[in-house]
Amino acid sequence: MGNDLRIRNAAGMLLFAEVIEAGGMSEAARRLGLSKSAVSRQLAELERRLGAQLLRRTTRRMSLTEIGELFYARCQRVAEEAEEAERSVGDMQAEPRGEIRLAAPMSFGHLHVAPRLPAFLERHPKVRVHVDLTDRVIDLVREKFDLAIRVSGSLPESTLVQRKLCSLRLVLCASPDYLRRHGTPRTPEDLREHNCLGYQSPPARWTFARGRPVATSGNLSIDNGDGLRRVALLGLGIVQLPTFLVGPDLQAGRLVPLLARQADRVGAAWALYPASRHPAPKVRALIDHLAAEFGPEPAWDAWLRDARPKRRANPASRSSRNAKLDDA
């Protein structure tokens, strides 16, 4: 049975149920906003498709045939299920509920997404969240995920809806111990003389805000940011990592930012979900929650506020303020 035929049969069943509930075609036509002739024509088409007479019609009244009685019982169930489905959709639109399948990168998801889910679930007790922490690119539609978070400088063209959650910075850094032993690079070219630890072997060419990429070398590569952070803290070499991994270390002085004006690169954490005119309330609520939690300046970049030079007070203005206090 083709889709068009299924749709016509379902519509016919709902129309037939309405005619019986209304007690006649005239009242059913009024309720449905149709003409009586349109209702009569559709009922006749339904009987033709079924190959059976459902109603006995006279000039004054109509009644159900035996087959019509059986068919009406089925139509009632269809009408009730349609009403229940409509109520369910209304409930889903009114309040977030149901399961969210969420995919997030391993490190970012472990450090920053998972700890923010308990507050979301407390606020929305009818929602369940299943999280898949993976660094592979998820096919949301084929794998039936509701939402994915991706960390990237920019995203390729896609049919997915994209929303920026927060900015992310990539910073060059090393431990104070490493810098005491090997010196501090002053220019990107100086990195050629240092042990640069990367995600792949040999380390990739590191790019900077200004100038050409620099080919680096090092004696260790790890395909995981957490691993690179740990060996950097032990003083093995220089790393280029996102501040969502090393922000607390920079704040505490365990790592030192290098070539800040040249090496800083800005990307973003993005929320992606399949295109839809009206995303499910549960998905929209989780995206709003994460965006609010991360904020325009995420907590892991608190070290930046301390690193910014403080504005020195103008001596003249300070003198004038003191004079006003003396006059007071």
N, C-alpha and C positions, 0 to 999 in steps of 0.2 A: 504494500500500500504506500503510495507516494505521500510526501509531506502535505501537498495541497489537499489531497483527499482526506487526510487525517484532520486537517484544520477545518474543512467543510463539515465533516461528520461531527466533530466536537462542537462547532458553532450550532449545528442543527440540533444536537441533543440539548444544549443550553436553552435554545429558543423553544423547543418542544416542552421542556420542563417549565419554562416561564408561562407558556400558554395555558398549561394545565393548572399551575398555581394561581394564575390570574382569573381562571374560570371562563376564558374565552379569548378569541383573537383580538377583539376590539380593545379590551383592557390591557392585554399583553403588548399590543402595538403602542398604546399610550405610555406604558412604563418604559418601553425600549426606545421610544422616540422614533418609531417607524410608522409607515402607513399600514392600514389593515391589509391592503392588497399585497404589500411586500412580505408581510408575515405569512399570508396565505400561500404566496408563491414559494417561499422557502420551505414551508411544511410539505407542500406538494413535491418539491425537489427531494426532500429527505425521504419521503415514502417511496419515491421512484428509485433512489439509490438503494434503499433497503429491500425493495421488491415486496413490500407488505403494507397493508392499510392499517394505520395507527388510530384513526378517528372515524367515527360515523357522524356524518354531517347531515342535518336537516335544516329547513329554513328557520327554525326557532332555537335549536339547541345542537350540541355535539356531545358525543360520549366516546369513551375509550373502547377499542376492540380488545379482545383477549391478548393479542400480541402487543397492543398499545399499552396495556396494563403492565406487562412484563418489561417493556422497553422504558416506560415511565419510571419504574423502580430503579433501573440503571441510570437513567438521566438525573434522577434526584441525587444519587450518590456523586455523579460527576459535578453537578451544580454545587453541592455541599463542599466537595474537595476544592473546587475552584475558589469558593468564598474563603475557605480556610487558607489556601495558598496566598490569596490576596492579603488576608489579615497577617499572615506570617511575614510577607514582604514589608508590610507597614511597620510591624514590630521591629524587623531587622533594620529598617531605615531610621526608626526612632531611637534605638538604643544599641550600642555596640554589643554584639554577642557572636558566639561561634568560635571556630578554630582559625588561627592565623598561622600559615606556614611561612616562616621567615628564613631567608638565607643571608648570612653575613660573613665577612672575611674573618679568618681565624683569630688573629691578634686583636683587631678592632672590636670584633664581636665579644671576645672573652673579656677584654679590659673595660669596654665602654658601653656595649649594648646590653649584655646580660645583667650587669649591676643596676641598670635603669628599668628593668622589666618588673620587679616586684611592686614598685610604686604604681606602675600602669595597671597591673592586674588587681591591685587593691582598689583602684579607682573604678575599674570595669570588671566586676566579679563574674560576669557572664561570658567573658572572653577566655579562651585557652590559647597559648602560644607554643608552637613547636619550632625550635630553632635548629637550623643546620649550619654549623660553623665549618666553612670550607673556603679555600682560596681559588677554587675553580669557578669559571663563569657559568652560572646557572641559567638554563633555559626556562624562564618562569612559566611560559605557556605549556610547553611540552611536559615539564616536570611538575606542573600544577602547584607552583608556589604563588602565594598571594603578594609577597613583597620581598625585595632584595635590597641590601645595602652594599654599595660599591664605593671603593676608595680610589680616586683617580684625579689626575690633573684636568682631564676633560673626558667626556663620553662620546662615543661614536654615534652617528645617526641611528635611530632606533624607533620602532613602533611603540616602545614602552614610554609611559609617562615618567618624567624625571623631575625630582624636586631636591634642591640643595638643602642639606641638613645643617652643615657648618663648613667653614674653611679649615683646611689642614695644611700644615707647614712641613717641609722637608728641610732638615737642618744638618749641617756638618758638625761633628763634635768628637771629642776625645777626652780621656780621663786626665786630671791634673798630673798624675804620676807619669803617664806617657809623654805629656808635653814637657815635663821637667827633664826627662831623659833624652828626648829627641828634638826639642825645640818646637816653637809654634809657627805654622805656615802663615806667611803674610800675604801671599798671592796664590791663586789657583795653580800656577805653574810650580810652586813649591811642593805641591802634593806629590810630584814625581819622586821626591826624595823621602817619602814617608810610606809606612806600612798601611795601605788602604784596604779595608776589609769590605767585601761586597757580597751580594746575593749569588753571584756566579763566578766561575773560574775560567779565565782570568777576570778580575773585576771589570765592570763595564766602564766606558768613558763617562765621567761625571760632568754634568752640564751645570752652567751657572747663569745668573741673571744677565751678566755681561761677559763678553769674550767667548772664545771657542771652547768646546768641550775638552777636557783634559783626560788623557789616557792614564789610568792609575794601575798600580800593581800591589799585591799583598800576598802574605803566606797562608791566608785562610779565607775560605768562602763558606757561607752558610745560607741555605735557601729559606731562612726564617728570620724575621726581624727581631724576635725575642732572643734568639741565639746570638745574633750580632750585638745586641745591646749588652748581653752578659759578658761577652769577651771584651767589649770596649770598656766596661767598668773594671775589668781586671787589668787594663792598661796595655792590651795587645796592639792596638792601632786606632786609626781614624775610621769613623763610620758616617754614612749619610742615611739618616733614618727619620721617619715622621715623628713630630713632637708628641703625638698621642702615645708613642712608646717611651720617649725619653724626656718628656716635659718635666715630670717630677725629679728626675736626675739633674736636669739643668737648674731647676729651682733650688735643689739642695746642694749644688756645687759638685756633685759626684761626676758630672760631665761638664765640659766647657764648650760653649758654641764657638765655631771658627768661621772666619771669612763671612761674617753675618750679612754685610751689605751685598756681597756677591753670590753667596752660596744659597741663601734662602730661596726656596721655591714654594709656591702656594698651589694647593690642589683643593679637593673638597670631598666630603662624604655625601653620597647621593642616595636618595630613596627612589627605587624604581618599582613600578607595578604595571600590569597589563592595561592597555588603553581601555578606558570606559568613560562614558559621560558622567556617571555617578559612582565613584569608587565606594566599596562597602564601608559603612560607618566604622567597623572594627579596624579596617586598614587606615582610613583617614585619621582615626583617633590615635593609633600608634605612631603614625608619621608626625602628627602635631605634638605628641608627647616627647618624642626623641628630639625634634627641632627645638622645643622649648628647653629641654634638659641640656642640650649642648650649647645653645645660645650663640649669639654672633661672635663672641670671643670665648672659646671653650676653656674649661678649667685647666686643662693640661698646658695651656699657653700662659699661665699666670707668671711664669718666669720672664716673659717678654715685658710685662709691666714694670718689673723691678729692673730690667736691663735698660729700659729707655732712660736717656739722660734727663735729670730733673732740671726744670727751668729755674735759672738763677734769678733771684729777685732784683729788680732795678733799684740801685742805691738811692736814686733821687725819689722814687716813689715811696721807698721805705722811710726816708726822712720826712716826706710830706705826711705819711700816716702817723709817724711819731709826733709830729707837730700838732696834728689834729687831736691826738690823745692828750698832749700836754695842755691844749686849750680846753679840753673837756672838763 
